[in-house]
């Protein structure tokens, strides 16, 4: 995502004033990349907590 938005900014700079809408698009792509990275980090934290506490609910005994 970062590379894509960087390439977009370069292309918009080369386009001059006409590239302004393209710059807005690349900014949106950059924000999307940041949001995805944040969500991935949150998912990793949740997964780690699940693994840590998952063992608390398992037992070698089977109740019938």
Secondary structure, DSSP 8 states (H G I E B T S, - for coil): -HHHHHHHHHHHHHHGGGGHHHHHHHHHHHHHHHHHHHHHHHHHHHHHHHHHHHGGG--SS---
